[in-house]
Structures are given as C-alpha cells and as structure tokens.
C-alpha cells in the first residue's frame, strides 16, 4: 500500500480516539486470537508455518483468521484455525473498481464494530505495512495488537517488532507468533493439502496425457503483476531446450491466461497447455507429480514448493529475500538478472519505462537451462536406488 500525509493524519486521529476504548488485562495465555492477513494466495501460503506454530503453542485457544475472499481457500483446509472470516480489504481486491474516497473508512468502522463484539484478546497483523489492519484491531478494542514498527503501524500497536522491509515474510510471521507466545517456533514447511478429489483428478489427467515413467516438467508463466512476466519468446526458447525423450512438458495457468499459454505452446505440438479445467486445488495436486516446476514470482510457485516439487523461480522486480521460496535452497532455486535497479517492488509498470521490463528480459533461457541441468544432476545423485 502507498502512504501519504493523509494516511499519517488518519492514523494519528485513530490512535488518539481509539486507545482509550481498548479493553485492558487481556487473558494470558490468550483465549481468542485474530490473525489479520489481507494478501493474496502466495502470501497466505508463506504464512502457513506460522499458523502451525501458533496452534502448537496455543492448543486450546480459539484462532480466527480474517482474510480477503480472494485467498481464503489457501487456509480453509488447515487444521490450525477454528474459523475463517473474509473481508474485502481496501487496495487488495485486484478486480474491484476504485472505491469512493470514504468507502475504506466506512468499511473500517463497520468491521471494527463487528469484531469488537467478539472480544478478542490478541491480534497478529501479518503484513508489516498494513496500517489499515492495525487500525482495525485497535478500533475493535483488542488489547494486544502485535505487528511491526512500520511508521504508520507503530502508533496503532501495543507491541511493535523491529521493522526490516527485506526480511522474509515467513520469518516475519514466525516472529509475530514468538512475540505472542513467548516461545521461538521452529521454521516448518509450507502447507496446502489438496482434496482427495483433486488428487484423483490429477492422477487421471496424467494417466491420460503422459507416459507412466515420463519426467513431468511444469511451466507456470502467469502472475498478477505485469512487470513480473517473462518474455513469450524466452518461454518458447526454454521449451525447445527442455524437450528430450522421456519428458512431458506442461504449461499451466488460470482460465484468463489460456490465450497466452496457447501462444507459447503453438509451435510446440507435443507441449500441453492446461488452464480451462484448472482450479487452485487441482493445480496443487498436479504440481505434486512434477519432477520440476519453473515460473516467475507467483503464488502457484509457492504452491509447488508446498507440494514438495523442485522449483526454479524467475525474479525481476520482486525481492527474493522477502518473497523467495521457503525451503531447501538446493531444491528451490532463484534466478535473477541482478540489475542495479532490482528489486524495485513495482509490479504494474517498470519505473524506468522499459518495455518489456529489463529485469525480466535480461534473464536468459540459456541460464535457466543450465540451472535445470544442475538440478537434474543433483536429483540423480541424491535419489536412492529402487528396492
């Protein structure tokens, strides 16, 4: 989110007005905890180790997540939460039209009034710069409001952790759990369990479209930010280099990305493009069968990590220190052109007006292919022989 003097003034007013209305003497340990997470698929997935740690530390507490409806499915089947509520957080709904000027504040007051009646003991603000979520927790009268010392968030919190804008977001979430519980949690894996129906669908799809012993390599070109896209011609060159006997190359994407997938696969008759029948659940199940997944910085690449697939992540404007894969560096690799202007964190249009974005165009298919071969060799040398 972007901030202005107006935001600073709003934060000051909310802090002054709402602090006297906060309930005192929260339960210790807390009985009711609210987790505020406004982000999208990949960000929620990166927070799943923290949810597991929170449940382990507070086995009898009632844990409620407040998330955007665009990402709720990522947490719906986790055993760690007692309830999930959705809220259309301002500035996070990518499909929504620009709201009326007062709409975010009207929503803030309505949501705060509803949460106040639920009498939470503590809230974790699981995005370090989300002043709106911190304001929501304060207006809801929640005594312990734990977040990060971002300049706009700090006045609204009861406990502010050191703010490092380049710290990995998974570690940030684990630090919030440690601050609430007093125990440093172990850094567990990402988790997104596909349903049995999705697993059956993926197995049937592969049985129909691939040989039983084929090495399935999945490419996922799409993502939410235009500046994070890799060039179409680079994907085509990469596919040409990946094609070998015994490999099945599959392009995956959302239904809205179907035309781009078809354009990439058009000159490659033996490459499959899958989008129309693909849900997040089915994608996860399919990724669990992949020998390798390659894509740009996106939620589906983190889903691949959660399914145990080796991955290659192509980074340009994103910060891999903050949003890179959470897992074994030998199995989860990041490739970046390392331009001086990267990472800029701007996903709508290149700030330097390069089109296509120079940071993505500069990642060469030959480099990606070289990393693929090192990962394949590593896997051969570290896979135990069959019994």
Secondary structure, 3 states (H helix, E strand, C coil): CCCCHHHHHHHHHHHHHHHHHCCCCCCCCCCEEEEEECCCHHHHHHCHHHHHHHHHHCCCCEEEEEECCCCHHHCCCCCCCCEEEECCCCCCCCCCCCCCCCHHHHHHHHHHHHHHCCCCCEEEECCCCCHHHHHHHHHCCCCEEEEECCCCCHHHCCEEECCCCCCCHHHHHHHHHHHHHCCCCCCCCCCCCCCHHHHHHHHHHHHHHCCCCCEEEEEECCCCCHHHCCCHHHHHHHHHHHCCCCEEEEEECCHHHHHHHHHHHCCCCCCEEECCCCCHHHHHHHHCCCCEEEEECCHHHHHHHHCCCCEEEEECCCCHHHHCCCCCCCCEEEEECCCCCCCCCCCCCCCCCCCCCHHHHCCCHHHHHHHHHHHHHHHHHHCCCCC
